[in-house]
């Protein structure tokens, strides 16, 4: 319906677009008949289940890697430098937001102990 209303260059391209759509449909039909469902690749499925603490450590590593490049602008900075600067910035942030960093750190320590004792 849209093609008939325009009457311009779209009309000239419509046979080409229609032909490509038919070819794509034929390709997808061929794949479906030949593909075995047991060999399909599913990218979102993990092959090995990872421990939650390993996932948490990786999450922190990604955050610090981002901080190293985005905030420090020093891709080669040592881990100690990145952690020290990040903790300093957290202190400044907590001061601005009127949060007690020491109390948050104690809560984080309790959470850490609970998470490491879960086996």
NUNUNU-383122 format. One record per residue: residue in three letters; residue number from 1; y, x, z of N, C-alpha, C in turn. Coordinates in Angstrom, 2 decimals, always signed. Atoms other than C-alpha are relative to their C-alpha. Layout:
REC;residuo;num;nnorth;neast;nup;canorth;caeast;caup;cnorth;ceast;cup
REC;ala;NUM;Y;X;Z;Y;X;Z;Y;X;Z $
...
! end
This chain:
REC;residuo;num;nnorth;neast;nup;canorth;caeast;caup;cnorth;ceast;cup
REC;unk;1;-1.18;+0.81;+0.00;+0.00;+0.00;+0.00;+1.25;+0.86;+0.00 $
REC;unk;2;-1.15;-0.89;-0.06;+2.43;+2.81;+0.83;+0.26;+0.65;-1.36 $
REC;unk;3;-0.14;-0.65;+1.29;+1.78;+4.47;-2.53;+0.65;-0.93;-1.00 $
REC;unk;4;-0.56;+0.95;+0.94;+2.61;+1.34;-4.49;+1.47;-0.25;+0.28 $
REC;unk;5;-1.39;+0.26;-0.34;+5.86;+0.90;-2.58;+0.92;+1.13;-0.42 $
REC;unk;6;-0.89;-1.13;+0.30;+7.18;+4.40;-3.30;+0.28;+0.11;-1.48 $
REC;unk;7;-0.18;-0.08;+1.43;+6.61;+4.56;-7.03;+0.52;+1.34;-0.47 $
REC;unk;8;-0.55;-1.30;+0.36;+7.66;+8.24;-7.04;-1.07;+1.06;-0.11 $
REC;unk;9;+0.93;-1.11;+0.11;+5.98;+11.63;-6.82;-1.29;-0.18;+0.79 $
REC;unk;10;+1.21;+0.25;-0.78;+3.52;+10.33;-4.27;-1.07;-0.62;-0.89 $
REC;unk;11;+0.96;+0.62;+0.92;+1.91;+8.22;-6.99;-0.70;+1.04;-0.85 $
REC;unk;12;+0.60;-1.04;+0.84;+1.33;+11.34;-9.06;-1.02;+0.81;+0.76 $
REC;unk;13;+0.92;-0.80;-0.81;-0.41;+13.13;-6.19;-1.17;-0.81;+0.54 $
REC;unk;14;+1.03;+0.83;-0.62;-2.50;+10.18;-5.05;-1.40;+0.25;-0.55 $
REC;unk;15;+1.36;-0.26;+0.48;-5.48;+10.84;-7.40;-0.56;+1.31;+0.54 $
REC;unk;16;+0.45;-1.28;-0.53;-5.65;+14.44;-6.21;-0.39;-0.12;+1.47 $
REC;unk;17;+0.28;+0.18;-1.43;-5.47;+13.48;-2.53;-1.26;-0.84;+0.17 $
REC;unk;18;+1.17;+0.85;-0.08;-8.05;+10.77;-3.07;-1.27;+0.78;-0.34 $
REC;unk;19;+1.16;-0.80;+0.39;-10.40;+13.19;-4.82;-0.40;+0.99;+1.07 $
REC;unk;20;+0.29;-0.94;-1.09;-10.10;+15.77;-2.02;-0.65;-0.73;+1.16 $
REC;unk;21;+0.58;+0.77;-1.09;-10.84;+13.08;+0.55;-1.45;-0.34;-0.28 $
REC;unk;22;+1.38;+0.31;+0.38;-13.98;+12.10;-1.34;-0.88;+1.24;+0.16 $
REC;unk;23;+0.78;-1.24;-0.12;-15.14;+15.74;-1.52;-0.25;+0.37;+1.45 $
REC;unk;24;+0.17;-0.30;-1.43;-14.54;+16.25;+2.19;-1.03;-0.94;+0.61 $
REC;unk;25;+0.99;+0.96;-0.50;-16.50;+13.10;+2.92;-1.40;+0.37;-0.41 $
REC;unk;26;+1.34;-0.40;+0.47;-19.40;+14.32;+0.82;-0.49;+1.22;+0.76 $
REC;unk;27;+0.38;-1.19;-0.75;-19.38;+17.70;+2.59;-0.44;-0.37;+1.41 $
REC;unk;28;+0.36;+0.36;-1.37;-19.40;+16.11;+6.02;-1.32;-0.77;+0.03 $
REC;unk;29;+1.27;+0.72;+0.05;-22.27;+13.80;+4.98;-1.17;+0.96;-0.17 $
REC;unk;30;+1.07;-0.98;+0.19;-24.32;+16.77;+3.82;-0.29;+0.75;+1.28 $
REC;unk;31;+0.20;-0.74;-1.24;-23.78;+18.66;+7.06;-0.74;-0.83;+1.03 $
REC;unk;32;+0.63;+0.85;-1.00;-24.82;+15.71;+9.16;-1.48;-0.18;-0.26 $
REC;unk;33;+1.42;+0.21;+0.29;-28.11;+15.28;+7.34;-0.79;+1.28;+0.18 $
REC;unk;34;+0.72;-1.26;-0.12;-28.98;+18.97;+7.50;+0.04;+0.59;+1.40 $
REC;unk;35;-0.18;-0.65;-1.28;-27.75;+19.89;+10.97;-0.93;-0.60;+1.06 $
REC;unk;36;+0.86;+0.42;-1.08;-30.24;+19.75;+13.80;+0.85;-0.09;+1.26 $
REC;unk;37;-0.86;+0.17;-1.16;-28.67;+18.44;+17.00;-0.24;+1.05;+1.07 $
REC;unk;38;+0.25;-1.03;-1.01;-30.31;+21.17;+19.09;+0.71;+1.31;-0.33 $
REC;unk;39;-0.68;-1.25;+0.36;-28.48;+23.90;+17.18;+1.51;-0.16;-0.10 $
REC;unk;40;-1.45;+0.20;+0.07;-25.00;+22.38;+17.39;+0.69;+0.88;+1.04 $
REC;unk;41;-0.78;-0.86;-0.88;-22.38;+24.66;+18.95;+0.98;-0.84;+0.79 $
REC;unk;42;-0.93;+0.71;-0.86;-20.49;+23.23;+21.90;+0.79;+1.03;+0.79 $
REC;unk;43;-0.82;-1.06;-0.59;-17.63;+25.53;+22.89;+0.38;-0.27;+1.44 $
REC;unk;44;-0.46;+0.30;-1.35;-16.74;+23.72;+26.10;-1.11;+0.02;+1.05 $
REC;unk;45;+1.12;-0.05;-0.94;-20.14;+24.21;+27.73;-0.24;+1.46;+0.41 $
REC;unk;46;+0.25;-1.36;-0.50;-20.65;+27.25;+29.95;-1.49;+0.29;-0.03 $
REC;unk;47;+1.41;-0.38;+0.04;-23.87;+29.12;+29.52;-0.51;+0.38;+1.38 $
REC;unk;48;+0.39;-0.43;-1.34;-23.91;+30.59;+33.02;+0.99;-0.61;+0.98 $
REC;unk;49;-0.86;+0.60;-1.01;-22.58;+28.75;+36.05;+0.57;+1.11;+0.87 $
REC;unk;50;-0.67;-1.04;-0.78;-20.03;+30.91;+37.84;+0.30;-0.51;+1.40 $
REC;unk;51;-0.32;+0.33;-1.38;-19.38;+30.98;+41.56;+1.47;-0.43;+0.08 $
REC;unk;52;-1.39;+0.47;-0.09;-16.21;+29.06;+42.53;+0.98;+1.10;+0.41 $
REC;unk;53;-0.90;-1.08;-0.41;-14.76;+32.18;+44.21;+0.31;+0.95;-1.15 $
REC;unk;54;-0.26;-0.82;+1.19;-15.13;+34.14;+40.97;+1.01;-0.70;-0.89 $
REC;unk;55;-0.95;+0.77;+0.80;-13.28;+31.36;+39.17;+1.39;+0.09;+0.63 $
REC;unk;56;-1.30;-0.10;-0.69;-10.51;+31.46;+41.81;+0.62;+1.38;-0.19 $
REC;unk;57;-0.51;-1.36;+0.18;-10.19;+35.24;+41.53;+0.50;+0.19;-1.43 $
REC;unk;58;-0.45;-0.09;+1.40;-9.96;+34.99;+37.73;+1.31;-0.75;-0.21 $
REC;unk;59;-1.24;+0.78;+0.12;-7.27;+32.33;+38.06;+1.18;+0.81;+0.54 $
REC;unk;60;-1.06;-0.83;-0.56;-5.22;+34.64;+40.30;+0.30;+1.19;-0.91 $
REC;unk;61;-0.20;-1.14;+0.91;-5.76;+37.55;+37.90;+0.82;-0.41;-1.22 $
REC;unk;62;-0.77;+0.47;+1.15;-4.44;+35.47;+34.99;+1.46;-0.24;+0.38 $
REC;unk;63;-1.37;+0.25;-0.45;-1.39;+34.42;+37.01;+0.75;+1.32;+0.19 $
REC;unk;64;-0.66;-1.29;-0.20;-0.64;+38.02;+37.98;+0.21;+0.73;-1.32 $
REC;unk;65;-0.19;-0.62;+1.32;-1.15;+39.21;+34.41;+1.22;-0.61;-0.68 $
REC;unk;66;-1.19;+0.65;+0.55;+1.43;+36.66;+33.30;+1.25;+0.49;+0.71 $
REC;unk;67;-1.14;-0.46;-0.79;+3.77;+37.70;+36.12;+0.36;+1.44;-0.38 $
REC;unk;68;-0.23;-1.40;+0.35;+3.34;+41.36;+35.18;+0.83;+0.12;-1.29 $
REC;unk;69;-0.68;-0.08;+1.29;+4.55;+40.75;+31.63;+1.30;-0.81;+0.00 $
REC;unk;70;-1.15;+0.90;+0.09;+6.96;+37.81;+32.06;+1.11;+0.36;+0.98 $
REC;unk;71;-1.02;-0.25;-1.02;+8.74;+38.74;+35.28;+0.35;+1.49;+0.10 $
REC;unk;72;-0.27;-1.43;-0.17;+8.36;+42.50;+35.64;+0.32;+0.69;-1.32 $
REC;unk;73;-0.15;-0.60;+1.34;+8.30;+43.23;+31.91;-0.53;+1.43;-0.03 $
REC;unk;74;+0.67;-1.30;-0.05;+6.03;+46.16;+32.69;-1.50;-0.23;-0.19 $
REC;unk;75;+1.42;+0.27;+0.24;+2.64;+45.62;+31.02;-0.94;+1.02;+0.65 $
REC;unk;76;+0.85;-1.03;-0.57;+1.34;+48.88;+32.48;+0.16;+0.18;+1.50 $
REC;unk;77;-0.24;-0.13;-1.44;+2.41;+48.26;+36.09;-1.31;-0.05;+0.78 $
REC;unk;78;+1.20;-0.05;-0.85;-0.15;+49.03;+38.79;-0.18;-1.32;+0.73 $
REC;unk;79;+0.32;+1.25;-0.70;-1.87;+46.18;+40.60;+0.78;-0.09;+1.30 $
REC;unk;80;-0.73;+0.00;-1.28;-0.25;+47.20;+43.90;+1.46;-0.37;-0.21 $
REC;unk;81;-1.40;+0.31;+0.30;+3.22;+47.04;+42.33;+0.17;-1.47;-0.33 $
REC;unk;82;-0.08;+1.41;+0.40;+2.58;+43.64;+40.78;-0.16;-0.91;+1.22 $
REC;unk;83;+0.22;+0.82;-1.19;+1.19;+42.18;+44.02;+1.17;+0.08;+0.96 $
REC;unk;84;-1.12;-0.18;-0.91;+4.00;+43.63;+46.12;+1.23;-0.75;-0.49 $
REC;unk;85;-1.16;+0.70;+0.55;+6.72;+42.32;+43.81;-0.20;-1.51;+0.01 $
REC;unk;86;+0.27;+1.43;+0.00;+5.03;+38.93;+43.54;+0.15;-0.57;+1.41 $
REC;unk;87;-0.13;+0.47;-1.38;+4.78;+38.58;+47.33;+1.45;+0.00;+0.46 $
REC;unk;88;-1.42;-0.04;-0.32;+8.42;+39.60;+47.67;+0.71;-1.21;-0.61 $
REC;unk;89;-0.60;+1.17;+0.65;+9.43;+36.94;+45.15;-0.43;-1.30;+0.68 $
REC;unk;90;+0.45;+1.18;-0.75;+7.31;+34.40;+47.04;+0.81;-0.18;+1.28 $
REC;unk;91;-0.82;+0.09;-1.20;+9.24;+35.22;+50.20;+1.39;-0.55;-0.32 $
REC;unk;92;-1.31;+0.52;+0.41;+12.53;+34.63;+48.39;-0.09;-1.49;-0.34 $
REC;unk;93;+0.18;+1.39;+0.37;+11.20;+31.36;+46.99;-0.18;-0.88;+1.24 $
REC;unk;94;+0.21;+0.77;-1.22;+10.00;+30.15;+50.39;+1.29;-0.14;+0.79 $
REC;unk;95;-1.28;+0.07;-0.70;+13.38;+30.99;+51.90;+0.89;-1.06;-0.66 $
REC;unk;96;-0.82;+0.98;+0.72;+15.15;+28.96;+49.21;-0.49;-1.43;+0.23 $
REC;unk;97;+0.58;+1.33;-0.15;+12.76;+26.02;+49.62;-0.19;-0.40;+1.47 $
REC;unk;98;+0.12;+0.22;-1.45;+12.89;+26.26;+53.44;-1.45;-0.23;+0.42 $
REC;unk;99;+1.42;+0.04;-0.35;+9.14;+26.87;+53.75;-0.31;+1.20;+0.89 $
REC;unk;100;+0.42;-1.08;-0.90;+7.49;+28.97;+56.47;-1.16;+0.74;-0.65 $
REC;unk;101;+1.03;-0.76;+0.70;+5.60;+31.63;+54.55;-1.10;+0.47;+0.94 $
REC;unk;102;+1.01;-0.46;-0.95;+3.85;+32.91;+57.67;-1.01;-1.11;+0.30 $
REC;unk;103;+0.92;+1.12;-0.26;+2.40;+29.45;+58.40;-0.86;-0.27;-1.23 $
REC;unk;104;+0.78;+0.19;+1.23;+1.35;+29.09;+54.76;-1.05;+1.09;-0.15 $
REC;unk;105;+0.96;-1.11;+0.09;-0.32;+32.51;+54.91;-1.15;-0.20;+0.97 $
REC;unk;106;+1.08;+0.27;-0.97;-2.26;+31.53;+58.05;-0.93;-1.09;-0.54 $
REC;unk;107;+0.81;+1.06;+0.60;-3.42;+28.34;+56.31;-0.85;+0.55;-1.14 $
REC;unk;108;+0.73;-0.61;+1.12;-4.42;+30.37;+53.25;-1.14;+0.87;+0.53 $
REC;unk;109;+1.05;-0.83;-0.58;-6.40;+32.78;+55.48;-1.17;-0.86;+0.46 $
REC;unk;110;+1.07;+0.91;-0.44;-8.35;+29.87;+57.01;-0.76;-0.53;-1.22 $
REC;unk;111;+0.66;+0.47;+1.23;-9.05;+28.47;+53.52;-0.87;+1.08;-0.61 $
REC;unk;112;+0.75;-1.12;+0.57;-10.17;+31.90;+52.32;-1.30;+0.23;+0.78 $
REC;unk;113;+1.19;-0.21;-0.82;-12.58;+32.33;+55.23;-1.00;-1.13;-0.25 $
REC;unk;114;+0.90;+1.12;+0.27;-14.01;+28.85;+54.64;-0.66;+0.12;-1.36 $
REC;unk;115;+0.54;-0.11;+1.35;-14.45;+29.51;+50.92;-1.00;+1.16;-0.13 $
REC;unk;116;+0.93;-1.13;+0.09;-16.14;+32.89;+51.42;-1.26;-0.23;+0.81 $
REC;unk;117;+1.20;+0.30;-0.79;-18.53;+31.47;+54.02;-0.88;-1.05;-0.65 $
REC;unk;118;+0.83;+0.97;+0.73;-19.74;+28.78;+51.61;-0.92;+0.73;-0.94 $
REC;unk;119;+0.97;-0.70;+0.89;-22.88;+30.05;+49.93;-0.85;-0.98;-0.68 $
! end
